[in-house]
Amino acid sequence: MINAYKQFWKRYTDFSGRSSRSEYWWSYLCQVLITIPFSLILFSGAMSVFMSILPYISESGELTGISEEMVASIILNQLFSPLMIFAWLALLIFGLASIVPGLAITVRRLRDAGFHWAFLFISLIPYVGGLILTALLIFPTKEKEQDQANNNFRE
């Protein structure tokens, strides 16, 4: 798993070649595991806002016993605490840094599965695009001899 993740960052601009299923999915798992702690911080911050305001919400859904200014103050103080800002910035920086390597490994994985790199754009189809792309990324490795035969056939 660690070697696959090292390759993810070492080959961050390599859009040629191939990446195996295991290399792709181990890298993906590492990405998820790294983002979980920051996501939990953000989730707990959002839940603390909700739990702080919950006692002041009546059964009809209206605020009672607290002013709207106090609610705004609670929200601002808890959502913009230093820990929350750190978590947002960490996720933002990590996400931006991972865009190009993520695209590169996805292109390599599609190529390894025998698909053209342009199938990456399937993910832009609303609702089902991500599922279709995931299905394509699950396909087994297509042998190089078959690729060469297909390329000869196309020419």
N, C-alpha and C positions, 0 to 999 in steps of 0.2 A: 504494500500500500504506500509506504513512504517513497519507494523508488518510482512508482507511477506518478506520485505528486511532484517529485523532483523533476521528472521528465516534463510534466505539465508546465513548469516554470522555465526549464531549460530550452524547450522547443516553443516558446511563447509566440514567436512570429513565423514558425515553420508551417506553411499551409500546404506543403508538398509532402509526399510520403504517406504513411499509414499509421494508425493507432489501433491497437487491438481492443477488443471489448473490455478486457480486464483493465487495461491502462485507462480507458475512458471512464469506466464506472468507478474505479478506485479513486481517480482524481475527483470525480463528481462527489463521492462520499466525503472526501477530505474537505472539499469546499463547504458542504453542508455542515460538517462537524465544526468547522471554524466559525461559521456564522451563527450557530445555535446559541452560544453564550450571550452574544450581543442581542440577538432576537429575544432571548428570555429577559434580559434587562429592560428592553423596550416594552415587552408585554407586561412585565410586572409593574412598570411605571404607569402604563395605561390602566391596568387593573387597580392600582392604588388611587388613581383619580376617581375611578368609578366607585370604589369602596368608600372614599371620603365623602362623596356627594350622595350616595345611596340613602343614608339616614334622613336626608332632607327632602326626599322625593315622596310625595303622598301617593296613595293608591290610585288617584286619578292622573298621576303623572306630572303634577305641578310641584314647583319648589315651595316648601313651607319652612319658615324659621331661619331662612338664610337669604341674603340678597344676591342678585345676579352678579354684582361686583365681587362678592366674596367667592362665588363659584368660579368666576374668571380668575381670581387671584389663586385659588387652589389649583386650577388647571395649569396656569402659567408657572407656578412655583414647582409643581411636581413634574410636568412634562419638559421643562427647561432647566432641570437641575443639572449640575456638572456631570453626573454619571450618565444621564440620558443624552446630553450633548455629546459626550465622549462616545457612547454607543452608536449614535447616529453618524458621527463623523467616521468612526472605525468601519462601519458597514458601508458607508458611501465610498471611502477611499479603497477599501478592499474590493467592492463591487466594480468600481471603475478600473482598477488595476487588473481585474480578472476578465474583462470583456474580450480583449484581443486573444489571450491564451485560450479562453473558452471557445471562441469562434474557430481558432486554429485546430484545437483537438477535435472539435465537432466535424470540421471539414475533413480531417484525416480519418476520423472514424467512419464517416459516410463513404469515403473512398475505399476504405478497408472492407466495408460491407458490400461494395460493388455498385454504389450509387454515385451520381454526379454531385459535385459540391453544391450546386444550385438548389438541391432538395432542402437545403438549410432554410430557404425562404418559406417552406411549407408551414413553419412555426408561426408565420404571420397570419394564417387563417384563423379567424376568431373561433374560440371554444375548442375546436378539434385539432388545430394545427400542431400544438405541442404534443398531443397524444400520438399523432401520426409520425412526427419526427422521432419521438421516443421509440415507437415501434420500428422505425428504420434503423435506429442506433442499436437495437437489440439483435439485428440479423447477424449471423455468423460471418466470419472472415471469408471473403471470396478469394479463391486461389489466383495467383498471378498468371498462371497459364491460361485460365479462362479469360482474364482481363486482356491478355495479349491477343487471344483469338477473337474476342469481341472487337478490339480496336482494328484488327486486320479486316474483319467483316465490314466495319463502318467505312473503311477507306476505299 
